[in-house]
């Protein structure tokens, strides 16, 4: 169960490490992604787990194809660490942060209220400003609300 309290907070060091790891993972030519994790009841991201750390073949096609079987280790990790998935993030190959048809119809977590983020250009920039990231809230039934412009996700120094 997610509890965003309208604002998802990402500490600056977590954000810098995340974008660096996504850049490294995609090698500038493939999409990459991660689940963003935090304490139960919190809206602050404290850690993340790259998709390929759960599903080693998920990036082999150049785009993300995460097998459903690998949600089991994700949930086990969350139970063990007493954390929850707060959001997910993935990169796109171009400057566009609009959701693709695949993104719209295949949410990583298909629970209402789930937050999905898209970073442009395979996260190649050394520092990616959140204002250039697409942020979407899942409404259910393959419907999403773009919340990028609503300033509901912020990066802060904790």
Helices and strands as residue ranges (DSSP letters): E 8-11, H 12-26, E 33-39, E 44-45, E 47-50, H 51-54, G 68-70, H 71-81, E 83-91, H 101-105, E 115-119, G 121-123, G 130-132, E 134-140, E 143-146, G 148-150, E 153-156
